[in-house]
């Protein structure tokens, strides 16, 4: 659950960062597709094409994650986190030197890899880069509880989805605040979150002391 919350916070943060800095949504490709066609249908081709790199990066990120799972197996998760950290570091360092399309591409690819590799928490499907499905499942669980559903673990599962939604929202709020005030340093926070995730994954956790 700690990994899900860290990734949820990073997902919300990166969406706020991408919107403020590049005018696109790194995670919510549904919105980008709608913006693309709304602008295209009124002949605003330049504005429409602005959303294409994010959509393309998402496709490449998902394809890369699928390939990584096939070739790396259980090591896909830590490898993907290392790749995500590297991409965000490059985008952060070159923040003021690269065109919008490059920053958009990098952040959207990170979001795609994250949602493809990390899509489950305690046996339930979830998303760390958007809250629609998480919110739906939390509401369904709460309604089932009120209706007296005897399913074991229903309360905990609903609580997890609510917590991930809250984490995503908090991440978006922090991302908006930091990006507006310190844009050059803004990607340090999601990078730190991903480093914490890396340390929580098998093979990267801090060793625990045994009893003396």
SULZIQUI-V400516 format. One record per pair of residues at least 24 apart in sequence whose ideal C-beta (glycine too) atoms are under 10 Angstrom apart, sorted by the first residue. I is the first residue (numbers start at 1). J is the second residue. Records with the same first field share a line. If there is no record, write none. Layout:
I: J, J
This chain:
1: 121, 122, 156, 159, 160, 163, 164
2: 121, 196, 197, 200
3: 77, 81, 118, 121, 128, 196, 197, 198, 200, 201
4: 118, 120, 121, 122, 124, 126, 127, 128, 134, 160, 161, 163, 164, 167, 197
5: 121, 128, 160, 163, 164, 166, 167, 168, 170, 171, 193, 197
6: 118, 128, 167, 171, 190, 192, 193, 194, 195, 196, 197, 198, 200
7: 81, 84, 114, 115, 117, 118, 121, 126, 127, 128, 129, 164, 167, 168, 171, 190, 193, 194, 196, 197
8: 118, 121, 126, 127, 128, 129, 130, 131, 134, 163, 164, 165, 166, 167, 168, 169, 170, 171, 193
9: 128, 164, 166, 167, 168, 169, 170, 171, 172, 174, 175, 189, 190, 193
10: 84, 88, 110, 111, 114, 128, 129, 167, 168, 171, 175, 189, 190, 191, 192, 193, 194, 196, 197
11: 110, 111, 114, 115, 118, 127, 128, 129, 130, 131, 164, 167, 168, 171, 172, 175, 190, 193
12: 128, 129, 130, 131, 164, 165, 166, 167, 168, 169, 170, 171, 172, 173, 174, 175, 176, 190
13: 167, 168, 170, 171, 172, 173, 174, 175, 176, 178, 179, 186, 187, 189, 190, 193
14: 84, 88, 107, 108, 110, 111, 114, 129, 171, 172, 175, 186, 187, 189, 190, 193
15: 107, 108, 111, 129, 130, 168, 171, 172, 175, 176
16: 171, 172, 173, 174, 175, 176, 177, 178, 179, 180, 186
17: 88, 91, 92, 103, 107, 171, 172, 175, 176, 178, 179, 183, 186, 187, 189, 190
18: 54, 91, 100, 103, 104, 106, 107, 108, 110, 111, 175, 179
19: 172, 175, 176, 179
20: 175, 176, 178, 179, 180, 183, 186
21: 91, 95, 100, 103, 104, 107, 175, 179, 180, 183, 186, 187
22: 50, 53, 54, 91, 99, 100, 101, 102, 103, 104, 105, 106, 107, 108
23: 47, 50, 51, 54, 100, 104
24: 50, 51, 52, 53, 54, 55, 57, 100, 101, 103, 104, 105, 107, 108
25: 51, 54, 104, 107, 108, 111, 129, 130
26: 54, 57, 58, 103, 104, 105, 106, 107, 108, 109, 110, 111, 112, 129
27: 54, 58, 107, 108, 110, 111, 112, 114, 115, 127, 128, 129, 130, 131, 168, 172
28: 54, 58, 111, 129, 130, 131, 132
29: 54, 55, 57, 58, 59, 108, 111, 112, 129, 130
30: 130, 132
31: 130
32: 58, 104, 108
49: 101
50: 100, 101, 104
51: 104
52: 101, 104
53: 99, 100, 101, 102, 103, 104, 105, 106, 108, 109
54: 101, 104, 105, 107, 108, 109, 111, 112
55: 104, 108
56: 101, 104, 105, 108, 109
57: 101, 102, 104, 105, 106, 107, 108, 109, 110, 111, 112
58: 105, 108, 109, 111, 112, 113, 115, 116, 129
59: 108, 109, 112
60: 105, 108, 109, 112, 113
61: 87, 105, 106, 108, 109, 110, 111, 112, 113, 114, 115, 116, 117
62: 109, 111, 112, 113, 115, 116, 117
63: 112, 113, 116
64: 109, 112, 113, 116, 117
65: 109, 112, 113, 114, 115, 116, 117, 118, 119
66: 116, 117
68: 113, 116, 117
69: 116, 117
72: 117
74: 201, 202, 203
75: 201, 202, 203
76: 113, 116, 117
77: 117, 118, 197, 198, 201, 202, 203, 204
78: 117, 197, 198, 199, 201, 202, 203, 204
79: 113, 117
80: 110, 113, 114, 116, 117, 118, 194, 198, 201
81: 110, 113, 114, 117, 118, 194, 195, 196, 197, 198, 199, 200, 201, 204
82: 194, 195, 198, 204
83: 109, 110, 113, 117
84: 109, 110, 111, 112, 113, 114, 117, 190, 191, 194, 197, 198
85: 110, 187, 190, 191, 192, 193, 194, 195, 197, 198
86: 110, 191
87: 113, 187, 191
88: 187, 188, 190, 191, 194
89: 187, 188, 191
90: 187
91: 187, 191
92: 183, 184, 185, 186, 187, 188, 190, 191
93: 184, 187
95: 183, 184, 185, 186, 187
96: 183, 184
103: 187
106: 187
107: 187, 190
110: 190, 194
114: 194, 197
118: 197, 201
121: 157, 160, 161, 163, 164
122: 153, 156, 157, 160
123: 153, 157
124: 153, 156, 157, 158, 160, 161
126: 157, 160, 161, 164, 165
127: 164, 168
128: 164, 167, 168, 171, 197
129: 168
130: 165, 168
131: 161, 164, 165, 166, 167, 168, 169, 172
132: 165
133: 161
134: 160, 161, 162, 163, 164, 165, 166, 167, 168
135: 161, 162, 164, 165, 168
136: 161
137: 161, 162, 164, 165
138: 162, 163, 164, 165
